[in-house]
Amino acid sequence: MGVNDWRDHAACKGLTEDKGYDWFPARGKYVTTRQGSQVSGETKTLLDICDSCSVKIECREYAIEYNQPGIWGGMSSRQRRALKKRRANGLEVL
């Protein structure tokens, strides 16, 4: 089994931009606040797909490791950067 075989099991597999799924939303469509995140309807749909995904953690960890833009593992790039920073400070493991 290859290191990225998890992609074969991703709930988003095949859900591409040409089919109406924008995994790289423009600024303002995904706003992170101290209390959590507020999202537009389109982005909420993407996050719902992520929530039901069996490889959500693998996806998120891949995006953190390779500094990917967009929504991966149910998090925006801003949220993943914050998570990475908390981990570096020993505050959060997952």
PyMOL Python script that loads the backbone (N, CA, C, O; Angstrom):
from pymol import cmd

cmd.read_pdbstr("""\
ATOM      1  N   MET A   1       0.851  -1.185   0.000  1.00  0.00           N
ATOM      2  CA  MET A   1       0.000   0.000   0.000  1.00  0.00           C
ATOM      3  C   MET A   1       0.890   1.240   0.000  1.00  0.00           C
ATOM      4  O   MET A   1       1.809   1.344   0.813  1.00  0.00           O
ATOM      5  N   GLY A   2       0.624   2.173  -0.901  1.00  0.00           N
ATOM      6  CA  GLY A   2       1.399   3.401  -1.000  1.00  0.00           C
ATOM      7  C   GLY A   2       1.040   4.392   0.084  1.00  0.00           C
ATOM      8  O   GLY A   2      -0.007   4.287   0.722  1.00  0.00           O
ATOM      9  N   VAL A   3       1.918   5.353   0.282  1.00  0.00           N
ATOM     10  CA  VAL A   3       1.733   6.332   1.350  1.00  0.00           C
ATOM     11  C   VAL A   3       0.507   7.227   1.131  1.00  0.00           C
ATOM     12  O   VAL A   3      -0.064   7.726   2.101  1.00  0.00           O
ATOM     13  N   ASN A   4       0.100   7.434  -0.097  1.00  0.00           N
ATOM     14  CA  ASN A   4      -1.055   8.294  -0.385  1.00  0.00           C
ATOM     15  C   ASN A   4      -2.273   7.514  -0.883  1.00  0.00           C
ATOM     16  O   ASN A   4      -3.157   8.090  -1.516  1.00  0.00           O
ATOM     17  N   ASP A   5      -2.327   6.210  -0.604  1.00  0.00           N
ATOM     18  CA  ASP A   5      -3.477   5.407  -1.023  1.00  0.00           C
ATOM     19  C   ASP A   5      -4.770   5.848  -0.359  1.00  0.00           C
ATOM     20  O   ASP A   5      -5.856   5.515  -0.834  1.00  0.00           O
ATOM     21  N   TRP A   6      -4.669   6.591   0.729  1.00  0.00           N
ATOM     22  CA  TRP A   6      -5.859   7.097   1.407  1.00  0.00           C
ATOM     23  C   TRP A   6      -6.721   7.918   0.447  1.00  0.00           C
ATOM     24  O   TRP A   6      -7.938   8.004   0.612  1.00  0.00           O
ATOM     25  N   ARG A   7      -6.086   8.514  -0.546  1.00  0.00           N
ATOM     26  CA  ARG A   7      -6.828   9.346  -1.503  1.00  0.00           C
ATOM     27  C   ARG A   7      -7.877   8.554  -2.268  1.00  0.00           C
ATOM     28  O   ARG A   7      -8.899   9.102  -2.680  1.00  0.00           O
ATOM     29  N   ASP A   8      -7.623   7.265  -2.458  1.00  0.00           N
ATOM     30  CA  ASP A   8      -8.593   6.423  -3.154  1.00  0.00           C
ATOM     31  C   ASP A   8      -9.888   6.280  -2.374  1.00  0.00           C
ATOM     32  O   ASP A   8     -10.919   5.933  -2.950  1.00  0.00           O
ATOM     33  N   HIS A   9      -9.852   6.542  -1.066  1.00  0.00           N
ATOM     34  CA  HIS A   9     -11.016   6.379  -0.205  1.00  0.00           C
ATOM     35  C   HIS A   9     -11.629   7.711   0.225  1.00  0.00           C
ATOM     36  O   HIS A   9     -12.556   7.737   1.034  1.00  0.00           O
ATOM     37  N   ALA A  10     -11.117   8.805  -0.311  1.00  0.00           N
ATOM     38  CA  ALA A  10     -11.594  10.141   0.082  1.00  0.00           C
ATOM     39  C   ALA A  10     -13.023  10.377  -0.403  1.00  0.00           C
ATOM     40  O   ALA A  10     -13.369  10.052  -1.539  1.00  0.00           O
ATOM     41  N   ALA A  11     -13.838  10.943   0.469  1.00  0.00           N
ATOM     42  CA  ALA A  11     -15.230  11.245   0.120  1.00  0.00           C
ATOM     43  C   ALA A  11     -15.314  12.266  -1.013  1.00  0.00           C
ATOM     44  O   ALA A  11     -16.307  12.315  -1.738  1.00  0.00           O
ATOM     45  N   CYS A  12     -14.265  13.084  -1.162  1.00  0.00           N
ATOM     46  CA  CYS A  12     -14.264  14.127  -2.189  1.00  0.00           C
ATOM     47  C   CYS A  12     -13.711  13.647  -3.533  1.00  0.00           C
ATOM     48  O   CYS A  12     -13.705  14.401  -4.506  1.00  0.00           O
ATOM     49  N   LYS A  13     -13.254  12.418  -3.590  1.00  0.00           N
ATOM     50  CA  LYS A  13     -12.670  11.912  -4.835  1.00  0.00           C
ATOM     51  C   LYS A  13     -13.649  12.083  -5.994  1.00  0.00           C
ATOM     52  O   LYS A  13     -14.780  11.599  -5.949  1.00  0.00           O
ATOM     53  N   GLY A  14     -13.196  12.772  -7.019  1.00  0.00           N
ATOM     54  CA  GLY A  14     -14.021  13.013  -8.193  1.00  0.00           C
ATOM     55  C   GLY A  14     -14.882  14.264  -8.116  1.00  0.00           C
ATOM     56  O   GLY A  14     -15.507  14.649  -9.105  1.00  0.00           O
ATOM     57  N   LEU A  15     -14.921  14.892  -6.965  1.00  0.00           N
ATOM     58  CA  LEU A  15     -15.731  16.114  -6.803  1.00  0.00           C
ATOM     59  C   LEU A  15     -14.853  17.314  -7.148  1.00  0.00           C
ATOM     60  O   LEU A  15     -14.298  17.970  -6.267  1.00  0.00           O
ATOM     61  N   THR A  16     -14.742  17.580  -8.422  1.00  0.00           N
ATOM     62  CA  THR A  16     -13.832  18.595  -8.929  1.00  0.00           C
ATOM     63  C   THR A  16     -14.533  19.910  -9.234  1.00  0.00           C
ATOM     64  O   THR A  16     -15.761  19.998  -9.233  1.00  0.00           O
ATOM     65  N   GLU A  17     -13.731  20.919  -9.493  1.00  0.00           N
ATOM     66  CA  GLU A  17     -14.273  22.257  -9.754  1.00  0.00           C
ATOM     67  C   GLU A  17     -15.219  22.268 -10.945  1.00  0.00           C
ATOM     68  O   GLU A  17     -16.223  22.979 -10.929  1.00  0.00           O
ATOM     69  N   ASP A  18     -14.915  21.498 -11.968  1.00  0.00           N
ATOM     70  CA  ASP A  18     -15.792  21.463 -13.136  1.00  0.00           C
ATOM     71  C   ASP A  18     -17.158  20.854 -12.815  1.00  0.00           C
ATOM     72  O   ASP A  18     -18.096  20.981 -13.603  1.00  0.00           O
ATOM     73  N   LYS A  19     -17.272  20.195 -11.663  1.00  0.00           N
ATOM     74  CA  LYS A  19     -18.549  19.656 -11.204  1.00  0.00           C
ATOM     75  C   LYS A  19     -19.186  20.547 -10.141  1.00  0.00           C
ATOM     76  O   LYS A  19     -20.195  20.183  -9.536  1.00  0.00           O
ATOM     77  N   GLY A  20     -18.584  21.727  -9.919  1.00  0.00           N
ATOM     78  CA  GLY A  20     -19.160  22.700  -9.003  1.00  0.00           C
ATOM     79  C   GLY A  20     -18.590  22.695  -7.596  1.00  0.00           C
ATOM     80  O   GLY A  20     -19.141  23.349  -6.711  1.00  0.00           O
ATOM     81  N   TYR A  21     -17.496  21.972  -7.367  1.00  0.00           N
ATOM     82  CA  TYR A  21     -16.887  21.911  -6.039  1.00  0.00           C
ATOM     83  C   TYR A  21     -15.592  22.711  -6.032  1.00  0.00           C
ATOM     84  O   TYR A  21     -14.628  22.357  -6.711  1.00  0.00           O
ATOM     85  N   ASP A  22     -15.578  23.780  -5.267  1.00  0.00           N
ATOM     86  CA  ASP A  22     -14.398  24.645  -5.189  1.00  0.00           C
ATOM     87  C   ASP A  22     -13.676  24.410  -3.865  1.00  0.00           C
ATOM     88  O   ASP A  22     -14.031  24.997  -2.843  1.00  0.00           O
ATOM     89  N   TRP A  23     -12.674  23.558  -3.892  1.00  0.00           N
ATOM     90  CA  TRP A  23     -11.913  23.205  -2.693  1.00  0.00           C
ATOM     91  C   TRP A  23     -10.901  24.282  -2.324  1.00  0.00           C
ATOM     92  O   TRP A  23     -10.204  24.160  -1.316  1.00  0.00           O
ATOM     93  N   PHE A  24     -10.816  25.324  -3.124  1.00  0.00           N
ATOM     94  CA  PHE A  24      -9.890  26.426  -2.877  1.00  0.00           C
ATOM     95  C   PHE A  24     -10.672  27.739  -2.882  1.00  0.00           C
ATOM     96  O   PHE A  24     -10.465  28.586  -3.751  1.00  0.00           O
ATOM     97  N   PRO A  25     -11.584  27.907  -1.894  1.00  0.00           N
ATOM     98  CA  PRO A  25     -12.459  29.091  -1.892  1.00  0.00           C
ATOM     99  C   PRO A  25     -11.677  30.386  -1.703  1.00  0.00           C
ATOM    100  O   PRO A  25     -10.651  30.425  -1.022  1.00  0.00           O
ATOM    101  N   ALA A  26     -12.184  31.430  -2.315  1.00  0.00           N
ATOM    102  CA  ALA A  26     -11.560  32.751  -2.198  1.00  0.00           C
ATOM    103  C   ALA A  26     -11.686  33.261  -0.773  1.00  0.00           C
ATOM    104  O   ALA A  26     -12.541  32.814  -0.008  1.00  0.00           O
ATOM    105  N   ARG A  27     -10.827  34.196  -0.433  1.00  0.00           N
ATOM    106  CA  ARG A  27     -10.910  34.815   0.893  1.00  0.00           C
ATOM    107  C   ARG A  27     -12.316  35.346   1.119  1.00  0.00           C
ATOM    108  O   ARG A  27     -12.973  35.836   0.201  1.00  0.00           O
ATOM    109  N   GLY A  28     -12.758  35.238   2.357  1.00  0.00           N
ATOM    110  CA  GLY A  28     -14.080  35.738   2.696  1.00  0.00           C
ATOM    111  C   GLY A  28     -15.167  34.684   2.655  1.00  0.00           C
ATOM    112  O   GLY A  28     -16.253  34.896   3.195  1.00  0.00           O
ATOM    113  N   LYS A  29     -14.895  33.553   2.025  1.00  0.00           N
ATOM    114  CA  LYS A  29     -15.881  32.480   1.999  1.00  0.00           C
ATOM    115  C   LYS A  29     -15.703  31.548   3.186  1.00  0.00           C
ATOM    116  O   LYS A  29     -16.586  30.745   3.489  1.00  0.00           O
ATOM    117  N   TYR A  30     -14.576  31.652   3.851  1.00  0.00           N
ATOM    118  CA  TYR A  30     -14.291  30.812   5.004  1.00  0.00           C
ATOM    119  C   TYR A  30     -13.604  31.704   6.021  1.00  0.00           C
ATOM    120  O   TYR A  30     -12.403  31.952   5.915  1.00  0.00           O
ATOM    121  N   VAL A  31     -14.340  32.183   6.991  1.00  0.00           N
ATOM    122  CA  VAL A  31     -13.816  33.151   7.946  1.00  0.00           C
ATOM    123  C   VAL A  31     -13.589  32.467   9.292  1.00  0.00           C
ATOM    124  O   VAL A  31     -14.525  31.946   9.897  1.00  0.00           O
ATOM    125  N   THR A  32     -12.351  32.474   9.748  1.00  0.00           N
ATOM    126  CA  THR A  32     -12.021  31.876  11.035  1.00  0.00           C
ATOM    127  C   THR A  32     -12.041  32.954  12.109  1.00  0.00           C
ATOM    128  O   THR A  32     -11.429  34.010  11.953  1.00  0.00           O
ATOM    129  N   THR A  33     -12.744  32.680  13.190  1.00  0.00           N
ATOM    130  CA  THR A  33     -12.821  33.620  14.302  1.00  0.00           C
ATOM    131  C   THR A  33     -12.337  32.920  15.563  1.00  0.00           C
ATOM    132  O   THR A  33     -12.102  31.711  15.556  1.00  0.00           O
ATOM    133  N   ARG A  34     -12.189  33.678  16.645  1.00  0.00           N
ATOM    134  CA  ARG A  34     -11.778  33.072  17.917  1.00  0.00           C
ATOM    135  C   ARG A  34     -12.815  32.070  18.417  1.00  0.00           C
ATOM    136  O   ARG A  34     -12.462  31.128  19.126  1.00  0.00           O
ATOM    137  N   GLN A  35     -14.069  32.252  18.068  1.00  0.00           N
ATOM    138  CA  GLN A  35     -15.132  31.364  18.517  1.00  0.00           C
ATOM    139  C   GLN A  35     -15.346  30.187  17.576  1.00  0.00           C
ATOM    140  O   GLN A  35     -16.156  29.308  17.870  1.00  0.00           O
ATOM    141  N   GLY A  36     -14.653  30.151  16.475  1.00  0.00           N
ATOM    142  CA  GLY A  36     -14.849  29.072  15.514  1.00  0.00           C
ATOM    143  C   GLY A  36     -14.831  29.614  14.112  1.00  0.00           C
ATOM    144  O   GLY A  36     -14.174  30.618  13.838  1.00  0.00           O
ATOM    145  N   SER A  37     -15.533  28.973  13.233  1.00  0.00           N
ATOM    146  CA  SER A  37     -15.530  29.377  11.840  1.00  0.00           C
ATOM    147  C   SER A  37     -16.945  29.618  11.351  1.00  0.00           C
ATOM    148  O   SER A  37     -17.887  28.930  11.743  1.00  0.00           O
ATOM    149  N   GLN A  38     -17.066  30.597  10.498  1.00  0.00           N
ATOM    150  CA  GLN A  38     -18.325  30.894   9.840  1.00  0.00           C
ATOM    151  C   GLN A  38     -18.080  30.666   8.353  1.00  0.00           C
ATOM    152  O   GLN A  38     -17.096  31.153   7.795  1.00  0.00           O
ATOM    153  N   VAL A  39     -18.962  29.939   7.730  1.00  0.00           N
ATOM    154  CA  VAL A  39     -18.735  29.598   6.332  1.00  0.00           C
ATOM    155  C   VAL A  39     -19.936  29.937   5.470  1.00  0.00           C
ATOM    156  O   VAL A  39     -21.068  30.022   5.946  1.00  0.00           O
ATOM    157  N   SER A  40     -19.656  30.129   4.179  1.00  0.00           N
ATOM    158  CA  SER A  40     -20.733  30.336   3.221  1.00  0.00           C
ATOM    159  C   SER A  40     -21.399  28.993   2.943  1.00  0.00           C
ATOM    160  O   SER A  40     -20.891  27.946   3.344  1.00  0.00           O
ATOM    161  N   GLY A  41     -22.511  29.028   2.272  1.00  0.00           N
ATOM    162  CA  GLY A  41     -23.238  27.802   1.948  1.00  0.00           C
ATOM    163  C   GLY A  41     -22.420  26.814   1.145  1.00  0.00           C
ATOM    164  O   GLY A  41     -22.442  25.615   1.424  1.00  0.00           O
ATOM    165  N   GLU A  42     -21.695  27.309   0.145  1.00  0.00           N
ATOM    166  CA  GLU A  42     -20.869  26.430  -0.693  1.00  0.00           C
ATOM    167  C   GLU A  42     -19.797  25.741   0.137  1.00  0.00           C
ATOM    168  O   GLU A  42     -19.585  24.535   0.017  1.00  0.00           O
ATOM    169  N   THR A  43     -19.127  26.514   0.974  1.00  0.00           N
ATOM    170  CA  THR A  43     -18.051  25.958   1.783  1.00  0.00           C
ATOM    171  C   THR A  43     -18.607  25.012   2.836  1.00  0.00           C
ATOM    172  O   THR A  43     -17.958  24.020   3.167  1.00  0.00           O
ATOM    173  N   LYS A  44     -19.789  25.293   3.370  1.00  0.00           N
ATOM    174  CA  LYS A  44     -20.426  24.408   4.341  1.00  0.00           C
ATOM    175  C   LYS A  44     -20.651  23.038   3.721  1.00  0.00           C
ATOM    176  O   LYS A  44     -20.458  22.019   4.384  1.00  0.00           O
ATOM    177  N   THR A  45     -21.052  23.003   2.469  1.00  0.00           N
ATOM    178  CA  THR A  45     -21.252  21.741   1.770  1.00  0.00           C
ATOM    179  C   THR A  45     -19.943  20.954   1.716  1.00  0.00           C
ATOM    180  O   THR A  45     -19.935  19.744   1.943  1.00  0.00           O
ATOM    181  N   LEU A  46     -18.847  21.631   1.419  1.00  0.00           N
ATOM    182  CA  LEU A  46     -17.541  20.964   1.363  1.00  0.00           C
ATOM    183  C   LEU A  46     -17.160  20.408   2.730  1.00  0.00           C
ATOM    184  O   LEU A  46     -16.666  19.286   2.828  1.00  0.00           O
ATOM    185  N   LEU A  47     -17.388  21.186   3.780  1.00  0.00           N
ATOM    186  CA  LEU A  47     -17.049  20.743   5.125  1.00  0.00           C
ATOM    187  C   LEU A  47     -17.918  19.568   5.550  1.00  0.00           C
ATOM    188  O   LEU A  47     -17.455  18.696   6.285  1.00  0.00           O
ATOM    189  N   ASP A  48     -19.159  19.530   5.105  1.00  0.00           N
ATOM    190  CA  ASP A  48     -20.037  18.391   5.385  1.00  0.00           C
ATOM    191  C   ASP A  48     -19.483  17.127   4.718  1.00  0.00           C
ATOM    192  O   ASP A  48     -19.536  16.041   5.295  1.00  0.00           O
ATOM    193  N   ILE A  49     -18.957  17.274   3.514  1.00  0.00           N
ATOM    194  CA  ILE A  49     -18.341  16.141   2.823  1.00  0.00           C
ATOM    195  C   ILE A  49     -17.144  15.656   3.625  1.00  0.00           C
ATOM    196  O   ILE A  49     -16.971  14.452   3.818  1.00  0.00           O
ATOM    197  N   CYS A  50     -16.315  16.585   4.092  1.00  0.00           N
ATOM    198  CA  CYS A  50     -15.141  16.225   4.896  1.00  0.00           C
ATOM    199  C   CYS A  50     -15.548  15.522   6.186  1.00  0.00           C
ATOM    200  O   CYS A  50     -14.924  14.538   6.582  1.00  0.00           O
ATOM    201  N   ASP A  51     -16.587  16.022   6.838  1.00  0.00           N
ATOM    202  CA  ASP A  51     -17.021  15.444   8.112  1.00  0.00           C
ATOM    203  C   ASP A  51     -17.391  13.978   7.982  1.00  0.00           C
ATOM    204  O   ASP A  51     -17.201  13.202   8.919  1.00  0.00           O
ATOM    205  N   SER A  52     -17.918  13.592   6.826  1.00  0.00           N
ATOM    206  CA  SER A  52     -18.342  12.208   6.635  1.00  0.00           C
ATOM    207  C   SER A  52     -17.229  11.321   6.075  1.00  0.00           C
ATOM    208  O   SER A  52     -17.447  10.132   5.838  1.00  0.00           O
ATOM    209  N   CYS A  53     -16.052  11.883   5.863  1.00  0.00           N
ATOM    210  CA  CYS A  53     -14.978  11.164   5.191  1.00  0.00           C
ATOM    211  C   CYS A  53     -14.199  10.254   6.144  1.00  0.00           C
ATOM    212  O   CYS A  53     -13.837  10.657   7.249  1.00  0.00           O
ATOM    213  N   SER A  54     -13.950   9.038   5.700  1.00  0.00           N
ATOM    214  CA  SER A  54     -13.226   8.065   6.525  1.00  0.00           C
ATOM    215  C   SER A  54     -11.723   8.322   6.573  1.00  0.00           C
ATOM    216  O   SER A  54     -11.030   7.743   7.410  1.00  0.00           O
ATOM    217  N   VAL A  55     -11.206   9.178   5.692  1.00  0.00           N
ATOM    218  CA  VAL A  55      -9.766   9.466   5.678  1.00  0.00           C
ATOM    219  C   VAL A  55      -9.477  10.938   5.976  1.00  0.00           C
ATOM    220  O   VAL A  55      -8.463  11.486   5.541  1.00  0.00           O
ATOM    221  N   LYS A  56     -10.373  11.558   6.713  1.00  0.00           N
ATOM    222  CA  LYS A  56     -10.259  12.985   7.042  1.00  0.00           C
ATOM    223  C   LYS A  56      -8.933  13.308   7.738  1.00  0.00           C
ATOM    224  O   LYS A  56      -8.286  14.298   7.398  1.00  0.00           O
ATOM    225  N   ILE A  57      -8.530  12.500   8.688  1.00  0.00           N
ATOM    226  CA  ILE A  57      -7.294  12.768   9.432  1.00  0.00           C
ATOM    227  C   ILE A  57      -6.075  12.625   8.525  1.00  0.00           C
ATOM    228  O   ILE A  57      -5.179  13.468   8.562  1.00  0.00           O
ATOM    229  N   GLU A  58      -6.030  11.585   7.721  1.00  0.00           N
ATOM    230  CA  GLU A  58      -4.911  11.400   6.795  1.00  0.00           C
ATOM    231  C   GLU A  58      -4.807  12.568   5.829  1.00  0.00           C
ATOM    232  O   GLU A  58      -3.713  13.040   5.521  1.00  0.00           O
ATOM    233  N   CYS A  59      -5.950  13.025   5.358  1.00  0.00           N
ATOM    234  CA  CYS A  59      -6.022  14.159   4.437  1.00  0.00           C
ATOM    235  C   CYS A  59      -5.471  15.420   5.095  1.00  0.00           C
ATOM    236  O   CYS A  59      -4.637  16.120   4.521  1.00  0.00           O
ATOM    237  N   ARG A  60      -5.946  15.698   6.303  1.00  0.00           N
ATOM    238  CA  ARG A  60      -5.493  16.883   7.035  1.00  0.00           C
ATOM    239  C   ARG A  60      -3.995  16.821   7.299  1.00  0.00           C
ATOM    240  O   ARG A  60      -3.298  17.821   7.134  1.00  0.00           O
ATOM    241  N   GLU A  61      -3.498  15.670   7.704  1.00  0.00           N
ATOM    242  CA  GLU A  61      -2.069  15.535   8.007  1.00  0.00           C
ATOM    243  C   GLU A  61      -1.217  15.713   6.748  1.00  0.00           C
ATOM    244  O   GLU A  61      -0.134  16.295   6.805  1.00  0.00           O
ATOM    245  N   TYR A  62      -1.703  15.217   5.629  1.00  0.00           N
ATOM    246  CA  TYR A  62      -1.008  15.412   4.356  1.00  0.00           C
ATOM    247  C   TYR A  62      -0.908  16.899   4.042  1.00  0.00           C
ATOM    248  O   TYR A  62       0.157  17.395   3.672  1.00  0.00           O
ATOM    249  N   ALA A  63      -2.025  17.607   4.192  1.00  0.00           N
ATOM    250  CA  ALA A  63      -2.064  19.044   3.892  1.00  0.00           C
ATOM    251  C   ALA A  63      -1.145  19.831   4.816  1.00  0.00           C
ATOM    252  O   ALA A  63      -0.508  20.794   4.388  1.00  0.00           O
ATOM    253  N   ILE A  64      -1.072  19.428   6.078  1.00  0.00           N
ATOM    254  CA  ILE A  64      -0.179  20.106   7.021  1.00  0.00           C
ATOM    255  C   ILE A  64       1.274  19.849   6.626  1.00  0.00           C
ATOM    256  O   ILE A  64       2.084  20.774   6.574  1.00  0.00           O
ATOM    257  N   GLU A  65       1.593  18.595   6.351  1.00  0.00           N
ATOM    258  CA  GLU A  65       2.974  18.237   6.015  1.00  0.00           C
ATOM    259  C   GLU A  65       3.461  18.918   4.739  1.00  0.00           C
ATOM    260  O   GLU A  65       4.611  19.350   4.662  1.00  0.00           O
ATOM    261  N   TYR A  66       2.583  19.012   3.739  1.00  0.00           N
ATOM    262  CA  TYR A  66       2.986  19.558   2.438  1.00  0.00           C
ATOM    263  C   TYR A  66       2.475  20.980   2.204  1.00  0.00           C
ATOM    264  O   TYR A  66       2.548  21.488   1.085  1.00  0.00           O
ATOM    265  N   ASN A  67       1.956  21.630   3.259  1.00  0.00           N
ATOM    266  CA  ASN A  67       1.534  23.027   3.199  1.00  0.00           C
ATOM    267  C   ASN A  67       0.595  23.306   2.023  1.00  0.00           C
ATOM    268  O   ASN A  67       0.838  24.204   1.216  1.00  0.00           O
ATOM    269  N   GLN A  68      -0.470  22.526   1.943  1.00  0.00           N
ATOM    270  CA  GLN A  68      -1.423  22.645   0.845  1.00  0.00           C
ATOM    271  C   GLN A  68      -2.406  23.788   1.076  1.00  0.00           C
ATOM    272  O   GLN A  68      -2.818  24.022   2.212  1.00  0.00           O
ATOM    273  N   PRO A  69      -2.785  24.494   0.032  1.00  0.00           N
ATOM    274  CA  PRO A  69      -3.826  25.528   0.158  1.00  0.00           C
ATOM    275  C   PRO A  69      -5.208  24.884   0.093  1.00  0.00           C
ATOM    276  O   PRO A  69      -5.344  23.727  -0.305  1.00  0.00           O
ATOM    277  N   GLY A  70      -6.215  25.631   0.480  1.00  0.00           N
ATOM    278  CA  GLY A  70      -7.590  25.158   0.333  1.00  0.00           C
ATOM    279  C   GLY A  70      -8.071  24.316   1.497  1.00  0.00           C
ATOM    280  O   GLY A  70      -7.445  24.263   2.556  1.00  0.00           O
ATOM    281  N   ILE A  71      -9.196  23.660   1.277  1.00  0.00           N
ATOM    282  CA  ILE A  71      -9.819  22.827   2.304  1.00  0.00           C
ATOM    283  C   ILE A  71      -9.306  21.402   2.170  1.00  0.00           C
ATOM    284  O   ILE A  71      -9.440  20.772   1.121  1.00  0.00           O
ATOM    285  N   TRP A  72      -8.722  20.910   3.245  1.00  0.00           N
ATOM    286  CA  TRP A  72      -8.219  19.536   3.339  1.00  0.00           C
ATOM    287  C   TRP A  72      -8.559  19.036   4.735  1.00  0.00           C
ATOM    288  O   TRP A  72      -8.322  19.744   5.713  1.00  0.00           O
ATOM    289  N   GLY A  73      -9.093  17.863   4.845  1.00  0.00           N
ATOM    290  CA  GLY A  73      -9.369  17.285   6.153  1.00  0.00           C
ATOM    291  C   GLY A  73     -10.323  18.113   6.989  1.00  0.00           C
ATOM    292  O   GLY A  73     -10.256  18.088   8.218  1.00  0.00           O
ATOM    293  N   GLY A  74     -11.205  18.842   6.339  1.00  0.00           N
ATOM    294  CA  GLY A  74     -12.204  19.632   7.047  1.00  0.00           C
ATOM    295  C   GLY A  74     -11.694  20.926   7.653  1.00  0.00           C
ATOM    296  O   GLY A  74     -12.354  21.517   8.508  1.00  0.00           O
ATOM    297  N   MET A  75     -10.526  21.369   7.217  1.00  0.00           N
ATOM    298  CA  MET A  75      -9.944  22.604   7.759  1.00  0.00           C
ATOM    299  C   MET A  75      -9.426  23.489   6.628  1.00  0.00           C
ATOM    300  O   MET A  75      -8.990  23.006   5.582  1.00  0.00           O
ATOM    301  N   SER A  76      -9.487  24.788   6.868  1.00  0.00           N
ATOM    302  CA  SER A  76      -8.894  25.739   5.924  1.00  0.00           C
ATOM    303  C   SER A  76      -7.384  25.755   6.137  1.00  0.00           C
ATOM    304  O   SER A  76      -6.893  25.240   7.141  1.00  0.00           O
ATOM    305  N   SER A  77      -6.660  26.333   5.212  1.00  0.00           N
ATOM    306  CA  SER A  77      -5.203  26.420   5.367  1.00  0.00           C
ATOM    307  C   SER A  77      -4.848  27.244   6.600  1.00  0.00           C
ATOM    308  O   SER A  77      -3.860  26.952   7.274  1.00  0.00           O
ATOM    309  N   ARG A  78      -5.635  28.261   6.901  1.00  0.00           N
ATOM    310  CA  ARG A  78      -5.388  29.082   8.094  1.00  0.00           C
ATOM    311  C   ARG A  78      -5.551  28.246   9.361  1.00  0.00           C
ATOM    312  O   ARG A  78      -4.736  28.349  10.278  1.00  0.00           O
ATOM    313  N   GLN A  79      -6.587  27.427   9.421  1.00  0.00           N
ATOM    314  CA  GLN A  79      -6.804  26.579  10.585  1.00  0.00           C
ATOM    315  C   GLN A  79      -5.684  25.548  10.734  1.00  0.00           C
ATOM    316  O   GLN A  79      -5.250  25.252  11.847  1.00  0.00           O
ATOM    317  N   ARG A  80      -5.224  25.009   9.618  1.00  0.00           N
ATOM    318  CA  ARG A  80      -4.133  24.024   9.688  1.00  0.00           C
ATOM    319  C   ARG A  80      -2.831  24.677  10.141  1.00  0.00           C
ATOM    320  O   ARG A  80      -2.071  24.069  10.895  1.00  0.00           O
ATOM    321  N   ARG A  81      -2.562  25.897   9.699  1.00  0.00           N
ATOM    322  CA  ARG A  81      -1.354  26.604  10.164  1.00  0.00           C
ATOM    323  C   ARG A  81      -1.424  26.845  11.665  1.00  0.00           C
ATOM    324  O   ARG A  81      -0.427  26.694  12.371  1.00  0.00           O
ATOM    325  N   ALA A  82      -2.601  27.220  12.149  1.00  0.00           N
ATOM    326  CA  ALA A  82      -2.774  27.440  13.590  1.00  0.00           C
ATOM    327  C   ALA A  82      -2.579  26.136  14.356  1.00  0.00           C
ATOM    328  O   ALA A  82      -1.957  26.131  15.419  1.00  0.00           O
ATOM    329  N   LEU A  83      -3.097  25.042  13.833  1.00  0.00           N
ATOM    330  CA  LEU A  83      -2.926  23.733  14.460  1.00  0.00           C
ATOM    331  C   LEU A  83      -1.445  23.350  14.502  1.00  0.00           C
ATOM    332  O   LEU A  83      -0.949  22.866  15.519  1.00  0.00           O
ATOM    333  N   LYS A  84      -0.760  23.569  13.404  1.00  0.00           N
ATOM    334  CA  LYS A  84       0.672  23.254  13.335  1.00  0.00           C
ATOM    335  C   LYS A  84       1.448  24.072  14.373  1.00  0.00           C
ATOM    336  O   LYS A  84       2.366  23.558  15.013  1.00  0.00           O
ATOM    337  N   LYS A  85       1.082  25.325  14.533  1.00  0.00           N
ATOM    338  CA  LYS A  85       1.736  26.192  15.517  1.00  0.00           C
ATOM    339  C   LYS A  85       1.472  25.703  16.945  1.00  0.00           C
ATOM    340  O   LYS A  85       2.380  25.677  17.776  1.00  0.00           O
ATOM    341  N   ARG A  86       0.212  25.313  17.225  1.00  0.00           N
ATOM    342  CA  ARG A  86      -0.123  24.802  18.556  1.00  0.00           C
ATOM    343  C   ARG A  86       0.675  23.521  18.839  1.00  0.00           C
ATOM    344  O   ARG A  86       1.174  23.325  19.947  1.00  0.00           O
ATOM    345  N   ARG A  87       0.786  22.678  17.854  1.00  0.00           N
ATOM    346  CA  ARG A  87       1.577  21.449  18.028  1.00  0.00           C
ATOM    347  C   ARG A  87       3.030  21.765  18.331  1.00  0.00           C
ATOM    348  O   ARG A  87       3.637  21.144  19.204  1.00  0.00           O
ATOM    349  N   ALA A  88       3.586  22.728  17.614  1.00  0.00           N
ATOM    350  CA  ALA A  88       4.986  23.099  17.822  1.00  0.00           C
ATOM    351  C   ALA A  88       5.197  23.646  19.233  1.00  0.00           C
ATOM    352  O   ALA A  88       6.288  23.523  19.789  1.00  0.00           O
ATOM    353  N   ASN A  89       4.168  24.242  19.807  1.00  0.00           N
ATOM    354  CA  ASN A  89       4.231  24.765  21.165  1.00  0.00           C
ATOM    355  C   ASN A  89       3.823  23.719  22.202  1.00  0.00           C
ATOM    356  O   ASN A  89       3.735  24.019  23.392  1.00  0.00           O
ATOM    357  N   GLY A  90       3.576  22.498  21.746  1.00  0.00           N
ATOM    358  CA  GLY A  90       3.208  21.406  22.648  1.00  0.00           C
ATOM    359  C   GLY A  90       1.804  21.494  23.219  1.00  0.00           C
ATOM    360  O   GLY A  90       1.519  20.883  24.249  1.00  0.00           O
ATOM    361  N   LEU A  91       0.923  22.241  22.569  1.00  0.00           N
ATOM    362  CA  LEU A  91      -0.416  22.464  23.101  1.00  0.00           C
ATOM    363  C   LEU A  91      -1.481  21.531  22.557  1.00  0.00           C
ATOM    364  O   LEU A  91      -2.535  21.366  23.172  1.00  0.00           O
ATOM    365  N   GLU A  92      -1.219  20.918  21.406  1.00  0.00           N
ATOM    366  CA  GLU A  92      -2.230  20.068  20.815  1.00  0.00           C
ATOM    367  C   GLU A  92      -1.556  18.985  19.986  1.00  0.00           C
ATOM    368  O   GLU A  92      -0.623  19.264  19.232  1.00  0.00           O
ATOM    369  N   VAL A  93      -2.021  17.769  20.122  1.00  0.00           N
ATOM    370  CA  VAL A  93      -1.411  16.661  19.405  1.00  0.00           C
ATOM    371  C   VAL A  93      -2.172  16.351  18.119  1.00  0.00           C
ATOM    372  O   VAL A  93      -1.556  16.202  17.063  1.00  0.00           O
ATOM    373  N   LEU A  94      -3.499  16.251  18.188  1.00  0.00           N
ATOM    374  CA  LEU A  94      -4.283  15.896  16.994  1.00  0.00           C
ATOM    375  C   LEU A  94      -4.666  17.097  16.195  1.00  0.00           C
ATOM    376  O   LEU A  94      -5.325  16.968  15.163  1.00  0.00           O
TER     377      LEU A  94
END
""", "prot")
cmd.dss("prot")
cmd.show_as("cartoon", "prot")
cmd.util.cbc("prot")
cmd.orient("prot")
